[in-house]
Amino acid sequence: MIKRVLLSALLLVVCLVPSVARQQSSDQEIIREARQSSYSLKSQGLVELKCTVQPDWDSMYAAVKGDKVGTEQLLPIMNSTHFTVLLGPDGASTISHESHVAPPNEEVAGRVRQSVDGMEQVLTGFFQTWSSFMFNSPLPEPSDKYQLEKKGEEYDLSFGQGATQVAVVLNLDLVIEEVRLTSPQLEGTLHPQWSPSDNGLLLSGYEGNYKAAAGQPSQLSAKIAYEEVEGLSLPSTVDFTVSTAVGTIPIRLVFQDYEVKLSPTK
């Protein structure tokens, strides 16, 4: 009797171990396929990117109904201000700016600084989001630690480190439909939108809800148009709609003067 019990237990272990291994292999294949479905500038050989960005200040000031000082003194200065973006090999961005018109007084100078700081935050947030999809990937590596579960018509993926947790929803075609981030500093939900290309899905836009620990909740939507630069798909324009406690603000960004550095193997 004891021998039969031990034999049954041994057979159970032998049967279970391959099943767990098969499950792990299957999960890794799903993650690998999901990562490969999206366009990747890194896979296309991009090492470094530099461009200028010109915001449409006229439409922004019209939306917020700026005062006479803003229209007559601030707006000409902002229209002469150009932003430069440098995207490095790890996908991180550096934002700088220059202006060709000097403020006439300290009051206008203070408002210029405010506007510039706000736009740099917009650009930093955009490139953090865009490069996480188009340069890197918001998904873990297949061999990383994560939890993947099929629920009906979708896959639920969760992973994180410490107090920062990420939850991703994939459809049955393994396309990202939702990303949720929870951390002590920020909670947010992002719904990406995609368009096909010869080298994978392009991030064509997104809608998001954000709540900083010490701030008010806000909503943001973005539409991204692309152009081809040295064989790469890069943004030509981005149209934002930002909903805040003070109202809805349209922000249009025009990308120009691209300089790209490619891997010598490409």
KALINDA-V98707 format. One record per residue. SS is DSSP state (~ for helix, > for strand, _ for the rest). Layout:
BEGIN
ss:SS
ss:SS
END
This chain:
BEGIN
ss:_
ss:~
ss:~
ss:~
ss:~
ss:~
ss:~
ss:~
ss:~
ss:~
ss:~
ss:~
ss:~
ss:~
ss:~
ss:~
ss:~
ss:~
ss:~
ss:~
ss:~
ss:~
ss:~
ss:~
ss:~
ss:~
ss:~
ss:~
ss:~
ss:~
ss:~
ss:~
ss:~
ss:~
ss:~
ss:~
ss:_
ss:>
ss:_
ss:_
ss:_
ss:_
ss:_
ss:_
ss:_
ss:>
ss:>
ss:>
ss:>
ss:>
ss:>
ss:>
ss:>
ss:>
ss:>
ss:_
ss:~
ss:~
ss:~
ss:~
ss:~
ss:~
ss:~
ss:~
ss:_
ss:_
ss:_
ss:~
ss:~
ss:~
ss:~
ss:~
ss:~
ss:~
ss:~
ss:~
ss:~
ss:~
ss:~
ss:_
ss:>
ss:>
ss:>
ss:>
ss:>
ss:>
ss:>
ss:_
ss:_
ss:_
ss:_
ss:_
ss:>
ss:>
ss:>
ss:>
ss:>
ss:>
ss:>
ss:_
ss:_
ss:_
ss:_
ss:_
ss:_
ss:~
ss:~
ss:~
ss:~
ss:~
ss:~
ss:~
ss:~
ss:~
ss:~
ss:~
ss:~
ss:~
ss:~
ss:~
ss:~
ss:~
ss:~
ss:~
ss:~
ss:~
ss:~
ss:~
ss:~
ss:~
ss:~
ss:~
ss:~
ss:~
ss:_
ss:_
ss:_
ss:_
ss:_
ss:_
ss:_
ss:_
ss:_
ss:_
ss:_
ss:_
ss:>
ss:>
ss:>
ss:>
ss:>
ss:_
ss:_
ss:>
ss:>
ss:>
ss:>
ss:>
ss:>
ss:>
ss:>
ss:_
ss:_
ss:>
ss:>
ss:>
ss:>
ss:>
ss:>
ss:>
ss:>
ss:_
ss:_
ss:_
ss:_
ss:>
ss:>
ss:>
ss:>
ss:>
ss:>
ss:>
ss:_
ss:_
ss:_
ss:>
ss:>
ss:>
ss:>
ss:>
ss:>
ss:>
ss:>
ss:>
ss:>
ss:_
ss:_
ss:_
ss:_
ss:_
ss:>
ss:>
ss:>
ss:>
ss:>
ss:>
ss:>
ss:>
ss:>
ss:>
ss:>
ss:>
ss:_
ss:_
ss:_
ss:_
ss:_
ss:>
ss:>
ss:>
ss:>
ss:>
ss:>
ss:>
ss:>
ss:>
ss:>
ss:>
ss:>
ss:_
ss:_
ss:>
ss:>
ss:>
ss:>
ss:>
ss:>
ss:>
ss:>
ss:>
ss:>
ss:>
ss:>
ss:>
ss:_
ss:_
ss:>
ss:>
ss:>
ss:>
ss:>
ss:>
ss:>
ss:>
ss:>
ss:>
ss:>
ss:>
ss:>
ss:>
ss:>
ss:>
ss:_
ss:_
ss:_
ss:_
END
